[in-house]
Amino acid sequence: MTTPQTLTTPQNRSIAHHQMPGSGPGVVFLGGFKSDMEGTKALYLEDWAKAQGRAFLRFDYSGHGQSSGDFLDGSIGEWAEDAMEAIKTLTEGPQILVGSSMGGWISLLVARAMPGKLTGLVGIAAAPDFTEDSMWDGFSKMQRAEMKANGQIELPSDYSDEPYIITEKLIEDGRNQLVLRDPLPLAFPVRLLHGTADVDVAMSVPLRIVDHVAGDDVRLTLVKDADHRFSEPDLLDLIVAAIGEIDTRLQAGG
């Protein structure tokens, strides 16, 4: 594992990243909740981009991976700030965002805040609004009372022996970042990939995204028996194919 470069944000957070120069549009990978830039999808896309001579950026949100901060102090809004600063400072020209799980939510926040910087978006098991629609709505009265009393609760994780600690800050800030309550004007190609065996993000979520995006080039691909990780070789190929389809559409439009 090579040593990453660091970017200091206006909020004084140190964001670890790996940036590869190349042709455009550049590709930016945005990881998921408690994930990092050393995951299978990020590294696969970097290898693909290198072979193509394509500009590529992967990074860790604050409190994730090799970036500064404590995960428990973070929130969707702060992680979106990290992403926007990384994209604004470290990339040149238009970018295609590839957002996995929570990264799909972050991608939509970036698209809403700085649409002129983007030329395409790929969502992989995208999970917008999950703190409200999945977590909070799924909490029992006892869990909600515990969060109010202690400022956090623990949830079991399918990906680690350690539980997820969900903070009151995460839930409350998430309410200020919701993207599926109003139309999302995205004037560029959007490709959504989702597995039918995803037990973390229901198939209804990408359908809601399609319904809310106010754009004329939005496509959803459902993959039978694929799970939330979406990291098998054939699924990784689908991610690259989605980027290629965006490239083709952009060239045709140009």
C-alpha positions in Angstrom: 0.0 0.0 0.0 1.6 3.3 -1.1 1.6 6.3 1.1 -1.2 8.7 0.2 -1.0 12.4 -0.4 -3.1 14.7 2.0 -5.4 17.6 1.4 -6.3 20.0 4.2 -9.9 21.2 3.9 -11.1 24.7 5.0 -12.5 22.9 8.1 -8.9 21.8 8.9 -9.6 18.1 8.1 -6.8 16.1 6.5 -8.0 14.0 3.6 -5.8 11.2 2.4 -6.0 10.5 -1.3 -4.4 8.9 -4.3 -4.6 11.0 -7.5 -3.6 9.8 -10.9 -3.3 12.2 -13.8 -4.6 11.3 -17.2 -7.1 12.1 -19.9 -10.7 13.1 -19.1 -13.4 13.1 -18.1 -11.7 12.1 -14.9 -13.2 9.4 -12.7 -13.7 9.9 -8.9 -14.6 7.1 -6.6 -16.6 7.8 -3.5 -16.7 5.0 -0.9 -19.3 3.8 1.5 -20.1 4.1 5.2 -17.0 3.1 7.3 -15.3 2.0 4.1 -12.0 3.3 2.7 -10.2 3.9 -0.5 -8.3 0.6 -0.3 -11.4 -1.5 -1.1 -11.9 -3.8 -4.1 -13.9 -1.4 -6.3 -11.6 1.6 -5.7 -8.5 -0.4 -6.6 -10.1 -2.1 -9.6 -11.1 1.2 -11.0 -7.7 2.7 -10.4 -6.1 -0.2 -12.3 -8.6 0.2 -15.1 -8.0 4.0 -15.3 -4.2 3.5 -15.3 -4.5 1.1 -18.2 -6.7 3.6 -20.1 -4.5 6.6 -19.3 -7.5 8.1 -17.5 -7.4 10.6 -14.7 -8.6 9.0 -11.4 -9.1 10.0 -7.8 -9.8 8.0 -4.7 -9.8 9.3 -1.2 -10.9 8.7 2.4 -13.6 10.9 4.1 -12.5 12.3 7.4 -12.8 9.6 10.1 -12.3 6.9 7.5 -9.2 5.0 6.4 -6.1 7.2 6.5 -7.7 10.6 6.8 -7.8 12.6 10.1 -10.5 12.5 12.6 -12.7 10.1 14.5 -15.5 8.3 12.6 -17.9 8.9 15.5 -17.4 12.7 15.2 -18.4 12.7 11.5 -21.6 13.2 9.6 -23.0 13.0 6.1 -22.7 16.7 5.6 -19.1 16.8 6.7 -18.2 13.8 4.5 -19.9 15.6 1.6 -17.8 18.7 2.3 -14.7 16.5 2.2 -15.7 15.1 -1.2 -16.5 18.5 -2.7 -13.2 20.0 -1.5 -11.3 17.0 -2.9 -13.1 17.3 -6.3 -12.7 21.1 -6.5 -9.1 21.1 -5.5 -7.6 17.9 -6.9 -9.4 17.4 -10.3 -9.3 19.3 -13.5 -12.2 19.6 -15.9 -15.4 17.6 -15.9 -15.7 14.4 -13.7 -17.7 11.2 -13.6 -18.5 10.3 -10.0 -18.7 6.6 -9.0 -20.4 6.4 -5.7 -20.8 3.1 -3.7 -23.5 2.8 -1.1 -23.2 5.9 1.1 -21.0 7.2 -1.7 -24.0 7.2 -3.9 -25.7 9.7 -1.5 -22.5 11.8 -1.3 -22.4 11.8 -5.1 -25.9 13.2 -5.3 -25.1 15.9 -2.8 -22.0 16.8 -4.8 -24.1 16.8 -8.0 -26.7 19.1 -6.4 -24.1 21.5 -5.0 -21.6 21.7 -8.0 -23.4 20.4 -11.1 -21.1 22.3 -13.5 -18.2 20.1 -12.4 -19.8 16.8 -13.3 -20.5 15.1 -16.6 -21.8 11.7 -15.4 -22.7 9.7 -12.3 -22.6 5.9 -11.6 -24.3 4.7 -8.4 -23.5 1.3 -7.1 -26.0 0.1 -4.5 -26.6 3.8 -3.9 -28.0 4.5 -0.4 -29.3 8.1 -0.3 -31.2 9.2 2.8 -30.3 5.9 4.6 -29.9 7.5 8.0 -33.5 8.6 8.0 -35.3 6.0 5.8 -33.4 2.9 6.9 -31.9 3.7 10.3 -34.2 6.1 12.1 -37.4 4.7 10.6 -36.2 1.2 11.6 -35.3 2.1 15.2 -37.6 0.8 17.9 -39.0 3.1 20.6 -36.4 1.7 23.0 -33.5 2.4 20.5 -34.8 6.0 20.0 -34.9 6.5 23.7 -31.4 5.1 24.2 -30.1 7.4 21.5 -31.7 10.4 23.2 -30.3 9.4 26.5 -26.8 8.4 25.4 -26.3 10.2 22.1 -25.6 7.0 20.3 -26.7 3.3 19.9 -25.0 0.2 18.7 -26.2 -1.8 15.6 -24.8 -5.2 14.5 -22.6 -5.2 11.4 -22.6 -7.9 8.7 -19.1 -6.7 7.7 -17.2 -6.7 11.0 -17.2 -8.3 14.4 -17.5 -4.8 15.8 -20.9 -3.2 15.9 -21.8 0.0 14.1 -22.1 2.9 16.6 -24.7 5.3 15.3 -24.6 8.8 16.8 -27.4 11.2 17.3 -25.3 13.7 15.3 -25.3 11.4 12.3 -29.1 11.1 12.4 -29.8 14.7 12.9 -27.3 16.0 10.3 -28.6 13.4 7.8 -32.0 15.1 8.0 -30.4 18.2 6.6 -28.8 16.3 3.7 -31.9 14.4 2.3 -32.0 14.2 -1.5 -35.1 12.1 -2.2 -37.7 14.6 -1.0 -37.4 17.0 -4.0 -36.5 16.7 -7.7 -32.9 16.2 -8.5 -32.0 18.1 -11.7 -29.1 16.1 -13.1 -28.3 17.2 -16.7 -25.9 14.4 -17.5 -26.0 10.6 -17.8 -26.8 8.7 -14.7 -26.3 4.9 -14.4 -27.5 3.0 -11.3 -26.4 -0.6 -10.6 -28.1 -2.6 -7.9 -28.2 -6.3 -6.9 -31.4 -8.1 -6.2 -29.7 -9.9 -3.2 -28.7 -6.6 -1.6 -30.0 -6.9 2.0 -28.6 -3.5 3.1 -30.3 -1.3 0.5 -33.7 -2.3 -0.8 -34.5 -2.4 -4.6 -37.0 0.4 -3.9 -34.2 2.8 -3.3 -32.8 3.0 -6.8 -36.3 3.2 -8.1 -36.9 6.2 -5.9 -33.7 7.8 -7.3 -34.9 7.2 -10.9 -38.3 8.8 -9.9 -36.6 11.9 -8.3 -34.0 12.6 -10.9 -35.1 15.3 -13.3 -33.0 14.3 -16.3 -33.6 12.5 -19.6 -30.7 10.0 -19.5 -31.1 7.9 -16.4 -30.9 4.1 -16.4 -31.1 1.4 -13.7 -29.6 -2.0 -14.1 -30.7 -4.7 -11.7 -28.4 -7.7 -11.3 -30.0 -11.0 -10.2 -28.4 -12.4 -7.0 -25.7 -9.7 -6.7 -25.3 -8.5 -3.1 -24.4 -5.1 -1.6 -20.7 -5.5 -2.0 -21.0 -5.6 -5.8 -17.3 -6.7 -6.0 -17.3 -9.9 -8.0 -15.3 -9.8 -11.2 -18.3 -9.7 -13.5 -19.9 -6.9 -11.4 -16.7 -4.9 -11.5 -16.9 -5.1 -15.2 -20.4 -3.7 -15.1 -19.1 -0.6 -13.3 -16.5 0.0 -16.0 -19.2 -0.7 -18.7 -21.4 2.0 -17.1 -18.5 4.5 -17.3 -18.0 3.5 -20.9 -21.6 4.0 -21.7 -21.5 7.5 -20.2 -18.4 8.2 -22.3 -20.2 7.1 -25.4 -23.3 9.2 -24.7 -21.1 12.2 -24.0 -19.2 11.7 -27.3 -22.5 11.3 -29.2 -23.8 14.5 -27.6 -20.7 16.4 -28.3 
